[in-house]
Amino acid sequence: MNKKDITDGVAHEVPADLREVLTSDQKAFTAWENLTPLARNEWICWVTFVKKEETRKEHIKRLSIEIKEGKRRPCC
């Protein structure tokens, strides 16, 4: 898949590391595409606004798991 194959958020593009995880897992990709643009934007912000790289990796891992479980937003 390429950059055009995944839908961005309202104001933010999907960063490369998150894009890689989402496009490599069909269930996560499908769940991502079923989110609203605002929900995708909130997930992107949740991943990118952390200070430590290790926290970012953990957020990406949690995002992948939680959206497949049906969670729509990182906060709720």
C-alpha positions as CSV (number, residue, x, y, z in Angstrom):
1,M,0.0,0.0,0.0
2,N,1.1,3.6,-0.5
3,K,0.4,6.9,1.2
4,K,-2.8,7.4,-0.8
5,D,-4.3,4.1,0.4
6,I,-4.8,5.2,4.0
7,T,-7.1,8.0,5.1
8,D,-5.7,10.9,7.1
9,G,-7.3,12.8,10.0
10,V,-9.1,16.1,9.7
11,A,-6.0,18.2,10.2
12,H,-3.1,15.7,10.5
13,E,-1.6,13.2,8.1
14,V,-0.9,9.7,9.3
15,P,2.8,9.6,10.3
16,A,5.1,7.0,8.6
17,D,5.5,4.8,11.6
18,L,1.8,4.6,12.2
19,R,1.1,4.1,8.5
20,E,3.4,1.1,8.4
21,V,1.6,-0.6,11.3
22,L,-1.8,0.1,10.0
23,T,-1.1,-1.0,6.4
24,S,0.6,-4.2,7.6
25,D,-2.4,-5.4,9.5
26,Q,-5.6,-5.8,7.5
27,K,-7.9,-5.8,10.5
28,A,-6.3,-2.7,12.0
29,F,-6.4,-1.0,8.5
30,T,-10.1,-1.8,8.1
31,A,-10.9,-0.5,11.6
32,W,-8.9,2.7,10.9
33,E,-10.8,3.3,7.7
34,N,-14.1,2.9,9.6
35,L,-13.3,5.7,12.0
36,T,-14.6,9.2,11.5
37,P,-12.0,11.7,10.3
38,L,-12.2,13.5,13.7
39,A,-11.5,10.2,15.5
40,R,-8.6,9.4,13.2
41,N,-7.3,12.9,14.0
42,E,-7.5,12.3,17.7
43,W,-5.6,9.0,17.4
44,I,-2.9,10.7,15.3
45,C,-2.5,13.5,17.9
46,W,-2.4,10.9,20.7
47,V,0.5,9.1,19.0
48,T,2.5,12.2,17.9
49,F,2.2,14.5,20.9
50,V,4.3,12.4,23.3
51,K,7.8,13.4,24.1
52,K,9.6,10.0,24.3
53,E,10.1,7.6,21.4
54,E,9.3,4.6,23.7
55,T,6.0,6.2,24.6
56,R,5.2,6.8,21.0
57,K,5.9,3.1,20.1
58,E,3.7,2.0,23.0
59,H,0.9,4.3,21.8
60,I,1.1,2.9,18.3
61,K,1.0,-0.6,19.6
62,R,-2.0,0.2,21.8
63,L,-3.8,2.0,19.0
64,S,-3.5,-1.1,16.8
65,I,-4.9,-3.3,19.5
66,E,-7.6,-1.0,20.7
67,I,-9.1,0.0,17.3
68,K,-9.3,-3.7,16.4
69,E,-11.2,-4.2,19.7
70,G,-13.7,-1.5,18.6
71,K,-12.4,1.5,20.5
72,R,-13.2,4.6,18.5
73,R,-11.1,7.3,20.3
74,P,-8.0,7.2,22.5
75,C,-9.7,9.0,25.4
76,C,-12.9,7.0,25.9
